[in-house]
Amino acid sequence: MNILVINAGSSSLKYQLLNPESGELLAKGLCERIGLDGKFTYKPQVEGKQKLDAVDVAMPTHSEAIQAVLNALIDPENGVIASMKEIDAVGHRVVHGGEKFASSVLITDEVMAAIEECNPLAPLHNPANLIGINACTSVLGKDVPQVAVFDTAFHQTMPAKAYTYAIPYEYYKVDKLRRYGFHGTSHRYVSKRCAEILGKDPSELKIVSCHLGNGSSITAVDGGKSVDTSMGLTPLAGLPMGTRSGDMDAGVMEYIMKKYDMGIEEMMNILNKKSGVLGVSEVSSDFRDLTDAAEAGNEQAGLAVEVFEYGVRKMIGEYAAAMGGVDAVIFTAGVGENSADMRLKFVEGLEFMGIEIDPEKNNCRGVERIVSPDGAKVKVMVIPTNEELMIALDTAEIVKAL
Ligand code: ADP
């Protein structure tokens, strides 16, 4: 079985073709600058096949982008499948499922309408996801089943006390304003892998899952279910990130907007694109640049990294408290998987909770590994995330049941 996994943005589209049964990745790539000059990247994972790197392909809309993906996949010379018939289904990453979707679903006209109803909650992302789905329908036809996998779905198990904002309740009742959380597919994948690696049933485990990349979120997973998470109505909440502020006093906005006569659009642009570790460091949003700059003596870059590390450490404690204990702490995504030094900082001082890292075991990048000392009370683990595989697995399960 082959599943095409699509992650559509407004002007870009990432894709992977994989076999969910074996986990084998056949090809992956990226369409960029859709609607502009169109750049196409194709990376076959099969021996002897040529890749394409940001080549010019006309992509006035997402439909031409999907067509370019299919053309590459079935290309007689460098393709990885013989025909479109070898694509059994398509799995789409959809950002916001609101309160309507607590799990992945087969895409129907009703589902499309329900996703569209969630557009006001994710005005930048959901419309692009819908365009991606429509483009696949137009190119592949209605006979190839398509499945939506939501970033928010895993967090729908949160109790009301965790998702309710302490603002007038009417805004929840009328506008559905609440914490939703994101990165759900990633947190679900790594927490599932954690249980498999430890040979336990997910119901037995209290896990703090730390997805730390350009965007970062932490989730408390109790008994296999998300019970709290750091992102909110939007991905702006929680930890400071590459360019997002994370949590802060809303009074700061009032001060800035009044003093600098700023509108809400500009304020939100600052909080989403110019804040976080970029804002503090005035150097970069990229943690590698920041650690390099800090080592070279740039104190502001050092401070930005420290603010981030301190935020992660506090939240590990917060979620352990929320669950009344913790059996495992997982680090995933760009920073979590790759930065041994920062992992040490995230857990510094948490020995009193049984959380510690063995520096030798921790000396690894991008591999699944338990990095806490043997016999430690809490297992600290590095687990590379694989959202595409999770999407393919969900898609396969739904399609097989049809
Ligand atoms: P995205 O949220 O865009 O998917 P990633 O999960 O790929 O992001 O994470 C990107 C971040 O991970 C970047 O800030 C990058 O600098 C950081 N990163 C990757 N490798 C390392 C490393 N060895 N040390 C520190 N940071 C790293």
Residues whose N, C-alpha, C, O or C-beta is under 5 A from the ligand:
A	BS01	ADP	L212 G213 N214 G215 S285 D286 F287 R288 A333 G334 V335 N338 S339
